[in-house]
């Protein structure tokens, strides 16, 4: 289950998730969805709908976080290029 080590509580302080952590979470989501596709639906449609909804939210959060990581890396590269350009001139 993808939520095995996740708490329902809002964290008091959130540590920054790096790309490796993000890939691990995404790997668990993919395995979960693959198992679900093979095993089929649960007997309770309401539980299944809730799980699907939370899975969609998690996927969107992963996309957003990945995008922010990429933006941060681009900003870092831009700063390094600017610094190098200033040294050349």
HELIX and SHEET records of a PDB file:
HELIX    1   1 UNK A   19  UNK A   39  1                                  21    
HELIX    2   2 UNK A   45  UNK A   88  1                                  44    
END                                                                             
